[in-house]
Amino acid sequence: MNTINKKQWTAIVAIIVVGLLLGLFILSIDKSMPEGEEHGEENHAAAKVDSAEHADDAKQAQGPHGGAVYSDGDFKLEILLSEEGGEPHFRVYPFNQDKPLQPVADQLSVQLKRPSGEQQRIEFAPEKAYWQSIQAIDEPHVFEANVTARHDGQTFQFAFSKEEGKVTLSDQQIAETGISIQTAGAAHITSSVTLPGEIRFNEDKTSHVVPRLAGVVESISANLGQQVKQGQVIAVIASTVLSEQRSELLSAQRRLELARSTFAREKHLWEDKISAEQDYQQARQAMQEMEIAVHNAQQKLIALGASPAVSASGGSLNRYEIRAPFDGMVVEKHIAMGEAVKEDASIFTITDLSSVWAEIIVSAKDLNVVQVGKQVNIKATAFDSSATGTLSYVGALMGKQTRTATARVTLDNPQMAWRPGLFITVELPTKESEVPVAVAADAIQMIKNKPTIFIRVPGGFIAQPITTGLSDGKVTEIVTGLMPGTEYAANGSFVLKSEQGKSSAEHSH
């Protein structure tokens, strides 16, 4: 093995020393870099929402109480938002030549201008070492502020702005997320009451078919769900009662034929002076009585719905045909082959479904607005279908158990879309109003249990608490919190609510 000579050892030591010097030099450069610079890109990428929060405070020097300091010569104000006591208030600490001043009443005021156009004057009361705003500073804390302070006979003006809680989105991001922008303005709102109901058969066009004669079922030609025409035979029964009625008619017809023959003979004899007039008159009376008997037997059969034109040589005397009373659908069937049925048994229910009843349940508090002749909008609860109709009936009595009344709308149903048994909701207009400020109803989100709308500001949106008024489900009146002409997020506002919630988790004053 070769040994390392003195020159080689010297070269190795020199390489090690140079490496150590380079390492120390790199470390000294890394330490000299400002803290956070190496992660600047990472922090920039994370600031998607609320990026402008406290931006103006960051531009100012920070005071001893954590607020932003604004100065004019030797006079300085430290301004911060404090949430002590649960509600945010302005606290303003005055200084002169960096020495704290004792605040004096009526020496400070702030004028706020919000993105909605609303302006608010904030008054202050002096505390031990600061002024505190008398009014709470409502969220969102996005505004421009003009501060007026007086000290030692001089007036000082300061201006600052806050964009706390702003959801930052570019025009391209707004388009990509599907958020539509609308403008708040005047609207015509028809408020309404919503009532539950159900589709039922039109009882004026529903028949419960009964045989009217007892008998045994021989045939059935109508099935459940089948459309039938008026006069169509839907069942046949054999009835002994009908047989007796037809026999009575046939007997009366035979006696009438005999009476007519006798009358003709007696009339001829009387005219030839062969028989007495009395015999002629008796024959005529007997013929007339037989005519009445035949007519009576025929009417009995007609009343039963049976044909009176049955001869002794053709057809069965006991055959009774049950016919459809009108065009409609068989919705109930209670008859079977060979079954013995009574004369009052309900064997079929036939209804004309070209029109149905929408029955509405009306509570006592809504009776004053439910009136005959009013237009209503009817919607199915199970699928997307609606119709309009007119109230044709309002019950005069309240149910003993339900304590509700019944109202009714007759609906045309040519496509059979409104099926009996379908649950519905009925919207009844109660009041029509013109309101100065209104927005789309689906633009309103609930944040901290308060109705809120996201209004458009340069570079994004802010959540603006509002007070709502009348609504028709599509448009909602804004009583306070929004000025006419303000742009707001309509469709897609739930996306902004989600982003605003994320930023609120990190929010602090």
C-alpha positions as CSV (number, residue, x, y, z in Angstrom):
1,M,0.0,0.0,0.0
2,N,1.3,3.4,-1.0
3,T,1.8,6.0,1.8
4,I,0.6,9.6,1.5
5,N,3.4,12.0,1.2
6,K,3.6,15.5,2.8
7,K,2.3,17.4,-0.4
8,Q,-0.8,15.2,-0.6
9,W,-1.6,15.9,3.1
10,T,-1.3,19.6,2.5
11,A,-3.7,19.5,-0.5
12,I,-6.3,17.6,1.5
13,V,-6.1,20.0,4.4
14,A,-6.5,23.0,2.0
15,I,-9.6,21.5,0.4
16,I,-11.2,21.0,3.8
17,V,-10.4,24.6,4.9
18,V,-11.9,26.0,1.7
19,G,-15.1,24.0,2.1
20,L,-15.5,25.2,5.7
21,L,-15.1,28.8,4.6
22,L,-17.6,28.5,1.8
23,G,-20.1,26.9,4.3
24,L,-19.7,29.8,6.7
25,F,-20.2,32.3,3.9
26,I,-23.5,30.7,2.7
27,L,-24.8,30.5,6.3
28,S,-24.1,34.2,6.8
29,I,-26.0,35.1,3.6
30,D,-29.0,33.0,4.7
31,K,-29.2,34.6,8.1
32,S,-29.0,38.1,6.6
33,M,-32.3,37.4,4.5
34,P,-35.4,39.1,6.0
35,E,-37.6,36.7,8.0
36,G,-40.3,35.1,5.9
37,E,-38.8,36.1,2.5
38,E,-37.9,32.5,1.6
39,H,-41.6,31.6,2.1
40,G,-43.0,34.6,0.4
41,E,-44.5,32.9,-2.6
42,E,-46.1,30.3,-0.3
43,N,-47.7,33.0,1.9
44,H,-48.9,34.9,-1.2
45,A,-50.6,31.9,-2.6
46,A,-52.5,31.3,0.7
47,A,-53.9,34.8,0.8
48,K,-57.0,34.2,-1.4
49,V,-59.6,35.5,1.0
50,D,-59.5,38.5,3.3
51,S,-56.1,39.5,1.7
52,A,-56.8,43.2,2.3
53,E,-57.7,42.7,6.0
54,H,-56.0,45.4,8.2
55,A,-54.1,46.5,5.1
56,D,-54.2,50.2,6.1
57,D,-53.2,49.3,9.6
58,A,-50.1,47.5,8.2
59,K,-49.1,50.7,6.4
60,Q,-49.1,52.6,9.7
61,A,-46.8,52.3,12.6
62,Q,-48.1,50.2,15.4
63,G,-48.9,51.8,18.7
64,P,-48.4,50.5,22.3
65,H,-52.0,49.2,22.4
66,G,-51.7,47.3,19.0
67,G,-53.5,50.0,17.0
68,A,-52.5,51.9,13.9
69,V,-50.9,55.3,14.6
70,Y,-51.7,58.4,12.5
71,S,-49.8,61.5,13.1
72,D,-49.8,65.2,12.2
73,G,-46.6,66.9,13.6
74,D,-46.4,66.2,17.3
75,F,-50.1,65.2,17.5
76,K,-50.8,61.5,17.1
77,L,-53.8,59.2,17.3
78,E,-53.7,55.4,17.9
79,I,-56.9,53.9,16.5
80,L,-58.0,50.3,16.9
81,L,-61.2,48.2,16.9
82,S,-61.8,46.5,20.3
83,E,-64.3,43.8,20.9
84,E,-64.2,44.0,24.7
85,G,-67.8,43.6,26.0
86,G,-68.9,41.5,23.0
87,E,-69.4,44.3,20.4
88,P,-66.7,46.1,18.4
89,H,-66.1,49.7,19.2
90,F,-63.4,52.2,18.2
91,R,-60.8,53.1,20.7
92,V,-58.7,56.1,20.1
93,Y,-55.6,57.0,22.2
94,P,-54.3,60.6,21.8
95,F,-50.6,61.5,22.1
96,N,-48.7,64.8,21.9
97,Q,-44.9,64.6,21.6
98,D,-45.3,60.9,22.2
99,K,-46.9,61.6,25.6
100,P,-50.4,60.3,26.3
101,L,-53.1,63.0,26.5
102,Q,-56.2,63.0,28.6
103,P,-59.2,62.6,26.2
104,V,-61.8,65.4,26.4
105,A,-65.5,65.2,25.5
106,D,-66.7,66.4,22.1
107,Q,-63.2,66.6,20.7
108,L,-63.3,63.6,18.4
109,S,-65.7,62.3,15.7
110,V,-65.5,59.8,12.8
111,Q,-67.5,59.8,9.6
112,L,-67.8,56.3,8.0
113,K,-68.8,55.6,4.4
114,R,-69.7,52.0,3.6
115,P,-69.6,50.4,0.1
116,S,-73.4,50.3,0.2
117,G,-73.5,54.1,0.1
118,E,-74.6,54.3,3.7
119,Q,-72.9,57.0,5.8
120,Q,-72.6,57.0,9.6
121,R,-71.3,59.6,12.1
122,I,-69.6,58.0,15.0
123,E,-69.5,59.9,18.3
124,F,-67.1,59.2,21.2
125,A,-67.1,59.4,24.9
126,P,-63.8,59.9,26.9
127,E,-62.6,57.1,29.1
128,K,-59.5,57.1,31.4
129,A,-56.9,57.1,28.6
130,Y,-58.8,56.9,25.4
131,W,-62.0,57.8,23.5
132,Q,-64.5,55.0,22.9
133,S,-67.2,55.1,20.3
134,I,-70.7,55.4,21.7
135,Q,-72.1,53.3,18.8
136,A,-71.0,49.8,18.1
137,I,-69.3,49.4,14.7
138,D,-71.5,47.0,12.8
139,E,-69.9,44.4,10.5
140,P,-68.7,44.2,7.9
141,H,-65.8,46.3,8.8
142,V,-65.3,47.6,5.3
143,F,-65.5,51.3,5.1
144,E,-63.7,54.6,4.5
145,A,-63.2,56.7,7.7
146,N,-62.6,60.4,8.1
147,V,-61.4,61.3,11.6
148,T,-61.7,64.8,13.0
149,A,-59.9,65.6,16.3
150,R,-59.4,68.8,18.1
151,H,-56.6,69.6,20.5
152,D,-55.2,72.8,21.9
153,G,-57.3,75.0,19.6
154,Q,-56.3,73.1,16.5
155,T,-58.3,70.7,14.2
156,F,-56.6,67.6,12.8
157,Q,-57.9,65.5,10.0
158,F,-57.0,61.9,9.3
159,A,-58.3,59.3,6.8
160,F,-58.1,55.6,6.7
161,S,-60.0,52.6,5.3
162,K,-60.6,49.0,6.3
163,E,-61.4,46.0,4.1
164,E,-61.8,43.4,6.8
165,G,-63.7,40.2,5.8
166,K,-63.6,41.0,2.1
167,V,-63.8,38.0,-0.2
168,T,-61.3,38.7,-3.0
169,L,-62.3,37.6,-6.5
170,S,-61.2,38.8,-9.9
171,D,-63.7,39.2,-12.7
172,Q,-62.4,36.0,-14.3
173,Q,-62.9,34.1,-11.0
174,I,-66.4,35.5,-10.6
175,A,-67.3,34.2,-14.1
176,E,-65.7,30.8,-13.4
177,T,-67.6,30.3,-10.2
178,G,-70.9,31.1,-11.9
179,I,-71.7,34.1,-9.7
180,S,-74.2,36.5,-11.4
181,I,-74.3,40.1,-10.5
182,Q,-77.6,42.0,-10.2
183,T,-78.5,45.5,-9.0
184,A,-80.8,46.2,-6.1
185,G,-83.8,48.4,-7.0
186,A,-87.5,48.9,-6.8
187,A,-89.8,46.0,-7.3
188,H,-93.5,45.0,-7.3
189,I,-94.0,42.3,-4.7
190,T,-97.1,40.2,-4.2
191,S,-97.0,38.6,-0.8
192,S,-98.9,35.4,-0.4
193,V,-99.9,32.7,2.1
194,T,-99.1,29.1,1.4
195,L,-101.7,26.5,2.2
196,P,-101.6,22.6,2.0
197,G,-104.1,20.6,0.0
198,E,-104.9,17.5,-2.0
199,I,-106.2,16.7,-5.5
200,R,-109.6,14.9,-5.3
201,F,-112.2,13.6,-7.7
202,N,-114.6,16.1,-9.0
203,E,-117.7,14.9,-7.2
204,D,-120.0,16.7,-9.7
205,K,-118.5,14.3,-12.3
206,T,-118.2,11.1,-10.3
207,S,-120.8,8.4,-10.2
208,H,-121.1,5.4,-7.8
209,V,-122.9,2.9,-10.1
210,V,-125.4,0.6,-8.4
211,P,-127.5,-2.1,-10.1
212,R,-130.9,-0.9,-8.9
213,L,-132.0,-4.6,-9.1
214,A,-130.7,-7.6,-7.2
215,G,-129.3,-10.4,-9.3
216,V,-126.4,-12.6,-10.3
217,V,-123.5,-11.3,-12.4
218,E,-123.4,-12.9,-15.8
219,S,-120.7,-10.9,-17.5
220,I,-118.3,-7.9,-16.9
221,S,-117.0,-5.8,-19.8
222,A,-115.3,-2.9,-17.9
223,N,-112.0,-3.2,-16.1
224,L,-110.3,-1.0,-13.5
225,G,-108.7,2.0,-15.2
226,Q,-110.6,1.6,-18.4
227,Q,-112.1,4.6,-20.2
228,V,-115.8,4.1,-20.9
229,K,-118.3,6.0,-23.0
230,Q,-121.8,7.1,-22.0
231,G,-124.3,4.3,-22.5
232,Q,-121.6,1.6,-22.9
233,V,-122.6,-1.8,-21.3
234,I,-120.2,-2.4,-18.4
235,A,-121.8,-5.5,-16.8
236,V,-124.8,-7.8,-17.2
237,I,-126.7,-9.5,-14.4
238,A,-129.6,-11.9,-14.4
239,S,-132.5,-10.5,-12.3
240,T,-135.8,-12.3,-11.3
241,V,-137.2,-8.9,-10.5
242,L,-136.6,-7.7,-14.0
243,S,-138.1,-10.8,-15.4
244,E,-141.3,-10.2,-13.4
245,Q,-141.4,-6.5,-14.6
246,R,-141.0,-7.5,-18.2
247,S,-143.6,-10.3,-17.9
248,E,-145.9,-7.7,-16.5
249,L,-145.3,-5.5,-19.5
250,L,-145.9,-8.3,-22.0
251,S,-149.1,-9.3,-20.2
252,A,-150.3,-5.7,-20.3
253,Q,-149.4,-5.5,-24.0
254,R,-151.4,-8.7,-24.7
255,R,-154.4,-7.4,-22.8
256,L,-154.2,-4.1,-24.7
257,E,-154.3,-5.9,-28.0
258,L,-157.4,-7.7,-26.9
259,A,-159.0,-4.5,-25.6
260,R,-158.3,-2.7,-28.9
261,S,-159.9,-5.6,-30.9
262,T,-162.9,-5.6,-28.6
263,F,-163.2,-1.8,-28.9
264,A,-163.1,-2.0,-32.7
265,R,-165.8,-4.6,-32.9
266,E,-168.1,-2.8,-30.4
267,K,-167.6,0.4,-32.3
268,H,-168.6,-1.2,-35.6
269,L,-171.7,-2.8,-34.0
270,W,-172.7,0.5,-32.4
271,E,-172.4,2.4,-35.6
272,D,-174.5,-0.3,-37.4
273,K,-177.2,0.1,-34.6
274,I,-176.7,-3.5,-33.6
275,S,-175.4,-3.1,-30.1
276,A,-176.0,-0.5,-27.4
277,E,-173.9,2.6,-27.0
278,Q,-173.1,1.4,-23.4
279,D,-171.2,-1.6,-24.7
280,Y,-169.2,0.6,-27.0
281,Q,-168.3,3.0,-24.1
282,Q,-167.3,0.1,-21.8
283,A,-165.0,-1.3,-24.6
284,R,-163.4,2.1,-25.0
285,Q,-162.8,2.5,-21.3
286,A,-161.3,-1.0,-21.1
287,M,-158.9,-0.2,-23.9
288,Q,-157.8,3.1,-22.3
289,E,-157.1,1.3,-19.0
290,M,-155.0,-1.3,-20.8
291,E,-153.0,1.5,-22.5
292,I,-152.3,3.1,-19.1
293,A,-151.2,-0.3,-17.7
294,V,-148.8,-0.8,-20.6
295,H,-147.4,2.7,-20.2
296,N,-147.0,2.2,-16.5
297,A,-145.1,-1.1,-17.0
298,Q,-142.8,0.6,-19.5
299,Q,-142.0,3.5,-17.2
300,K,-141.1,1.0,-14.4
301,L,-138.5,-0.6,-16.7
302,I,-137.2,2.7,-17.9
303,A,-136.7,3.8,-14.2
304,L,-134.7,0.7,-13.6
305,G,-132.5,1.4,-16.6
306,A,-133.8,-1.6,-18.5
307,S,-135.1,-1.6,-22.1
308,P,-138.9,-1.9,-22.3
309,A,-138.7,-3.2,-25.9
310,V,-138.3,-6.9,-25.1
311,S,-140.7,-9.4,-26.8
312,A,-141.7,-12.8,-25.6
313,S,-139.9,-14.5,-28.5
314,G,-136.6,-12.6,-28.4
315,G,-134.0,-12.2,-25.7
316,S,-134.0,-13.2,-22.0
317,L,-136.5,-11.5,-19.8
318,N,-134.1,-11.5,-16.8
319,R,-131.1,-10.0,-18.7
320,Y,-130.2,-6.6,-17.1
321,E,-127.5,-4.5,-18.8
322,I,-125.7,-2.0,-16.6
323,R,-124.5,1.0,-18.6
324,A,-122.0,3.8,-18.0
325,P,-123.8,7.1,-17.0
326,F,-121.3,9.3,-18.8
327,D,-117.8,9.3,-20.4
328,G,-115.2,8.6,-17.8
329,M,-112.7,6.2,-16.2
330,V,-113.5,3.2,-14.0
331,V,-111.6,4.0,-10.8
332,E,-113.2,1.5,-8.5
333,K,-114.6,-2.0,-9.2
334,H,-116.5,-4.2,-6.7
335,I,-118.0,-6.9,-8.8
336,A,-117.0,-10.4,-9.9
337,M,-118.4,-13.1,-12.2
338,G,-121.2,-15.2,-10.6
339,E,-121.5,-12.9,-7.6
340,A,-124.9,-12.1,-6.2
341,V,-125.3,-8.4,-5.9
342,K,-127.9,-6.3,-4.1
343,E,-129.8,-3.5,-5.7
344,D,-128.0,-0.8,-3.7
345,A,-124.4,-2.3,-3.9
346,S,-121.8,0.1,-5.3
347,I,-120.3,-2.0,-8.0
348,F,-118.4,0.6,-10.0
349,T,-117.1,4.1,-9.4
350,I,-116.7,6.1,-12.6
351,T,-115.3,9.6,-12.8
352,D,-114.6,12.1,-15.5
353,L,-110.9,13.1,-14.8
354,S,-111.0,15.9,-17.4
355,S,-111.5,18.1,-14.4
356,V,-110.6,17.6,-10.7
357,W,-111.0,19.4,-7.4
358,A,-108.0,20.9,-5.6
359,E,-109.2,20.8,-1.9
360,I,-107.4,23.3,0.3
361,I,-107.0,23.1,4.1
362,V,-107.6,26.6,5.6
363,S,-106.7,27.4,9.2
364,A,-108.7,29.9,11.1
365,K,-106.1,32.7,10.9
366,D,-106.2,32.5,7.0
367,L,-110.0,32.5,6.6
368,N,-110.1,36.3,6.1
369,V,-107.9,36.1,2.9
370,V,-109.5,32.9,1.4
371,Q,-112.4,34.2,-0.6
372,V,-114.5,32.9,-3.5
373,G,-113.3,34.3,-6.8
374,K,-109.7,34.8,-5.8
375,Q,-106.9,33.5,-8.1
376,V,-104.5,31.0,-6.7
377,N,-101.4,29.2,-7.8
378,I,-101.3,25.5,-7.3
379,K,-98.0,23.4,-7.2
380,A,-97.5,19.7,-6.9
381,T,-95.2,18.6,-4.1
382,A,-94.0,15.5,-5.8
383,F,-92.9,16.9,-9.1
384,D,-92.5,20.2,-11.0
385,S,-96.0,21.1,-12.1
386,S,-98.2,24.1,-11.5
387,A,-101.5,25.6,-12.5
388,T,-103.7,28.5,-11.7
389,G,-107.3,28.5,-10.7
390,T,-110.1,30.3,-9.1
391,L,-111.6,29.6,-5.6
392,S,-115.1,28.3,-6.3
393,Y,-116.0,27.2,-2.8
394,V,-115.1,28.1,0.8
395,G,-116.6,26.0,3.6
396,A,-118.8,27.7,6.1
397,L,-118.0,25.3,8.9
398,M,-114.8,24.4,10.8
399,G,-113.9,20.8,11.4
400,K,-114.5,19.7,15.0
401,Q,-111.3,17.7,15.1
402,T,-109.0,19.6,12.8
403,R,-110.4,23.1,13.5
404,T,-109.9,23.9,9.8
405,A,-112.2,24.8,6.9
406,T,-112.1,23.5,3.4
407,A,-111.8,25.5,0.2
408,R,-111.9,24.3,-3.4
409,V,-110.6,25.0,-6.8
410,T,-111.9,23.2,-9.9
411,L,-109.0,22.4,-12.2
412,D,-109.1,21.5,-15.9
413,N,-107.1,18.3,-16.3
414,P,-106.9,17.4,-20.0
415,Q,-103.6,15.6,-19.8
416,M,-104.5,13.7,-16.6
417,A,-101.5,15.2,-14.8
418,W,-103.4,16.1,-11.6
419,R,-104.2,12.7,-10.2
420,P,-106.5,12.3,-7.2
421,G,-104.5,11.8,-4.0
422,L,-101.7,14.0,-5.1
423,F,-100.5,16.5,-2.4
424,I,-100.3,20.1,-3.4
425,T,-99.4,23.5,-2.0
426,V,-101.6,26.5,-2.9
427,E,-100.2,30.1,-2.9
428,L,-102.9,32.7,-2.3
429,P,-101.9,36.4,-2.9
430,T,-102.6,38.5,0.2
431,K,-101.0,41.9,-0.6
432,E,-99.4,43.7,-3.5
433,S,-96.8,46.4,-2.8
434,E,-94.3,48.6,-4.6
435,V,-91.0,48.6,-2.6
436,P,-88.0,50.9,-3.2
437,V,-85.3,48.3,-2.6
438,A,-85.5,44.6,-3.4
439,V,-83.1,41.7,-4.3
440,A,-83.5,38.2,-5.6
441,A,-84.7,36.0,-2.8
442,D,-82.0,33.3,-3.4
443,A,-79.3,35.9,-3.0
444,I,-79.9,36.2,0.7
445,Q,-77.8,34.0,3.0
446,M,-78.0,33.5,6.7
447,I,-74.8,34.3,8.5
448,K,-74.7,34.4,12.3
449,N,-78.5,34.0,12.3
450,K,-78.8,37.2,10.4
451,P,-80.0,37.7,6.8
452,T,-77.0,38.8,4.7
453,I,-76.3,39.7,1.1
454,F,-72.9,39.9,-0.6
455,I,-72.4,43.3,-2.2
456,R,-69.9,44.0,-5.0
457,V,-66.9,46.1,-4.1
458,P,-63.7,46.7,-6.1
459,G,-61.8,43.4,-6.2
460,G,-64.5,41.2,-4.7
461,F,-67.4,41.0,-2.3
462,I,-68.3,41.8,1.3
463,A,-71.1,40.4,3.5
464,Q,-73.7,43.1,4.3
465,P,-76.2,42.3,7.0
466,I,-79.7,43.4,6.1
467,T,-83.3,43.6,7.4
468,T,-85.8,42.0,5.1
469,G,-89.5,42.8,4.5
470,L,-92.1,41.5,2.1
471,S,-91.3,38.5,-0.1
472,D,-93.0,36.5,-2.8
473,G,-90.4,33.7,-2.9
474,K,-88.7,35.2,-5.9
475,V,-88.0,38.8,-4.8
476,T,-87.5,40.1,-1.3
477,E,-87.8,43.6,0.0
478,I,-84.7,45.1,1.8
479,V,-85.8,47.4,4.6
480,T,-82.4,48.4,5.9
481,G,-78.8,47.7,5.0
482,L,-78.8,48.3,1.2
483,M,-79.1,51.3,-1.0
484,P,-80.8,51.3,-4.4
485,G,-78.4,50.7,-7.3
486,T,-76.0,48.5,-5.2
487,E,-74.6,45.6,-7.1
488,Y,-74.8,42.2,-5.3
489,A,-74.2,38.5,-5.9
490,A,-77.3,36.7,-7.0
491,N,-76.8,33.2,-8.2
492,G,-73.8,31.5,-6.5
493,S,-73.9,33.6,-3.3
494,F,-73.5,30.4,-1.3
495,V,-70.0,30.1,-2.7
496,L,-69.2,33.5,-1.2
497,K,-70.7,32.4,2.1
498,S,-68.4,29.4,2.2
499,E,-65.3,31.5,1.5
500,Q,-66.4,34.2,4.0
501,G,-66.8,31.5,6.6
502,K,-63.2,30.3,6.1
503,S,-61.8,33.8,6.5
504,S,-64.0,34.4,9.6
505,A,-62.2,31.5,11.4
506,E,-59.0,33.4,11.2
507,H,-60.5,36.9,11.8
508,S,-59.3,39.0,14.7
509,H,-59.1,42.7,15.4
